[in-house]
Amino acid sequence: VDVGHGSNYWSSVGLYSVGNANRIGAFMMQNSDIGTSGTGIGFWSASSEFVMQHSNGALGFETGANANPTRRMTILNNGKIGIGTTSPDYLLELSKDSADCVLAISTYDDDATEYSTLALRKADNTEASPALVDDGDVIGSIDFEAYDGDQFLTAARIRAELSGTSGNNDMPTDLVFECCENDGTDLIESLRLHKSGNATFSKSVGVGLASPSATGSSLGI
């Protein structure tokens, strides 16, 4: 048992199992990890460590080799969770510097009916008492955001929009594609896939043309 281990660990209580002059399977509670104020719980071995730290109302999780752990996940005091970032903008944000940031949802099964799913759900009222969605409600969207030098702007969007009166086993929905044109930030509806199966193009339509001039209606689309 080690109380007040020294300047590198500030106020701490450590439990050690020592072998070959290395600390193995150590557990430590301290009021700070190196270079950062706060309280934390750490697990150390000869080659790796895990630190869970609380600071300014946020909870951070770090892993790494020896005394140089890297922050992997942060939970802010407002409930936002960041993986790869300490300042998430959304309820859950994944971030990666100098590499692709990939989110994979994997299913392994010989049954053809088993597969990976991303579900975007919407209901009126509350989670405890959900209510029927209304005509015109946006059920969910996929937004494509890009940085304009000052902030992130939505450059394109795919959204599902309720089109008609919903009811038990009845959910009429359109799928809408929107893009941001030059010299502006407003999203313009480019294509709507109607609940009927028909499609409406709001601009010119071209097949094999870089600059089409015919509209969807004139082509009978």
Phi, psi and omega in degrees: 000132183233118179250127182065067191295331182144184187295333181283344185234001180053214181284119185209160171234120184241143173242123188237144167239114192255134175210135180054039177064012178246149175282129181235129175062037181282148175236132185218139171245129184215162180270004177191146165258174191302121174080003184222134179275152179141185176247149184204167174237128182234148176236122184240147168227184182294334187238353183205167177207159176229132180232131171246116189236141177248127181207129177054038177082358180255155179241124182243146179239125184233142174225157178165192182263129174051237187265017182233063180287156178246135178294124181255321183215144179228135172245113181283167181289349175266005177093352179289141183244129178241129173247113185088359177217147177261359181224067181295141178271340183239174180304324173221124179227131173253134184222147180212129175267140172058030178193163176292140174257110188242130173252119182248134173242111191248141174230133177235109183196141179283346180282125182293343181271359179258127183202168179278145184222137169249112186255125174250109187251152179215136173213152173283170177071234185230169178297322181290332182218073182293150181230167183299134176284157186252162176303131180092351178295140172275119183283322179185163180211156170246116183256139176251112185250143179224151183273130183259014183099344180229326183200167175276132177241149176281115183268332179203158183209142169242122183226150175258125185235128179295131184232082182127182182275124179273163180192188180299120183058033181214111184219076181293124189219139171257151173248124189242134177248126182234146178226156177262123181278174178296151174059044177182167180242357181283139176278133180250130178293123181256323184212137175232121172267110186282159178302335180284346185102348177284160179234140178238124175260130181275344180239189180293150181240133177222140176248111183076017181239137178281330181229078182291153180239345182271139177275165180298323183292323182287339177271359181078024179267000000 
